Amino acid sequence: MKVAVLDIKGKETGRKADLSDAVFGIEPNDHAVYLDVKQYLAHQRQGTHKAKERAEISGSTRKIKKQKGTGTARAGSIKSPIFRGGGRVFGPRPKDYTQKLNKNVKRLARKSALSIKSKEQAILVVEDFNFDAPKTKDFKGVLKSLGLENKKSLFVLGDSNNSVYLSSRNLKGSEVVTSSEISTYKILNASSIVLLESALEGLESNLTK
């Protein structure tokens, strides 16, 4: 599939990039996409939640009143869950939420996500660019030229570029990653995918191994 290469002003350069059908033109596998997104979101959870149960509460363990003759329910320690300040019954405990997923399934999910974006015509190919120094204003100018000022966008670089990355960091709607850092969730979460020319080769080689 041929796509016109744009410059940072949003104008066509006269060149075309060839997007591999093996990556951008497959029949999307919805289940693979679901599994990969589910794993990504699960890995964002710290799992450090913890509540104290009755054995962990500081307090006396003496019996607070006699067993019989009070006219009310029997009661033992003040640390019982039925009393204010007592322990919690079956409270949350630290848990590891990480999930395992086959590498081939992850590759299939990313190819499916890219194919979905390709069918939606939400992929732009832009020639490589750089900034003299990190400047949010310069990056906002690129977004405006490409018509992405008010849209969620994902910029995919061939190699890490500190100036471009730092220029985008203050903008909530834009994210900059390298071709090796791309994920199914980030692809689907963006309205438009901006691929730099240098990212195409690395992206396609990573997903067609």
Secondary structure by P-SEA (a helix, b strand, c coil): cbbbbbccccccccbbbbbbcccccccccaaaaaaaaaaaaaaaccccbbbbcccccccccccccccccccccccccccccccccccccccccccccbbbbbaaaaaaaaaaaaaaaaaaccbbbbcccccccccaaaaaaaaaaacccccbbbbbbccccaaaaaaacccccbbbbccccccaaaaaaccbbbbcccaaaaaaaaaac
